[in-house]
Amino acid sequence: MSKAKGFKKSKTGTYLSIGSTALGAFGVVKQAKLARKEHDTLRLVDAAVSAVAIVTGLAILYRELKRLGDDDLLG
């Protein structure tokens, strides 16, 4: 069990979290397109809130990578 907790704080675990969070963006885009097509304002607001949550999550994960000492993430 302690190995699983350690993996979450590792660079590999953080990269995996970034990837899975980024994949969630595809669902949000699909939801937003459908909401616009159907003129469903409530679903569009939900998609916007979800998109903000994804961006925030990615920012937190990026910060965690910086803390782990990964200097060459974006270049």
C-alpha positions in Angstrom: 0.0 0.0 0.0 2.8 2.4 0.7 4.3 1.9 -2.8 1.0 3.0 -4.3 1.0 6.2 -2.1 4.6 6.8 -3.2 3.8 6.4 -6.8 1.2 9.2 -6.7 4.0 11.6 -5.6 6.5 10.4 -8.1 7.3 12.0 -11.5 5.8 9.0 -13.3 2.6 9.2 -11.3 2.4 12.9 -11.9 2.8 12.5 -15.6 0.2 9.8 -15.6 -2.2 12.1 -13.7 -1.5 14.9 -16.3 -2.3 12.5 -19.1 -5.5 11.3 -17.6 -6.6 14.8 -16.7 -5.8 16.0 -20.3 -7.9 13.1 -21.7 -10.8 14.4 -19.7 -10.7 17.5 -21.9 -11.9 15.5 -24.9 -15.1 14.7 -23.0 -15.6 18.3 -22.1 -15.1 19.4 -25.7 -17.7 16.8 -26.8 -20.1 18.0 -24.2 -19.7 21.6 -25.2 -20.2 20.9 -28.9 -23.4 18.9 -28.1 -24.7 21.7 -25.8 -24.1 24.3 -28.5 -25.8 22.2 -31.1 -28.8 21.7 -28.9 -28.8 25.3 -27.5 -28.6 23.8 -24.0 -27.2 26.6 -21.8 -27.1 24.6 -18.6 -24.9 21.9 -20.3 -22.7 24.6 -21.8 -22.2 26.1 -18.3 -21.4 22.7 -17.0 -18.8 22.1 -19.7 -17.2 25.5 -19.0 -17.0 24.8 -15.3 -15.5 21.3 -16.1 -13.0 23.0 -18.4 -11.9 25.4 -15.7 -11.5 22.4 -13.3 -9.3 20.6 -15.8 -7.1 23.7 -16.3 -6.8 24.1 -12.6 -5.9 20.4 -12.1 -3.3 20.6 -14.8 -1.8 23.7 -13.2 -1.6 22.0 -9.8 0.0 18.9 -11.4 2.5 21.1 -13.3 3.4 22.8 -10.0 3.9 19.4 -8.4 6.3 18.4 -11.2 8.3 21.6 -10.5 8.5 20.7 -6.9 9.8 17.2 -7.8 12.6 19.0 -9.7 11.6 18.3 -13.3 13.1 21.4 -15.0 12.7 20.4 -18.6 9.0 19.7 -18.8 8.3 22.3 -21.5 11.6 22.8 -23.0 
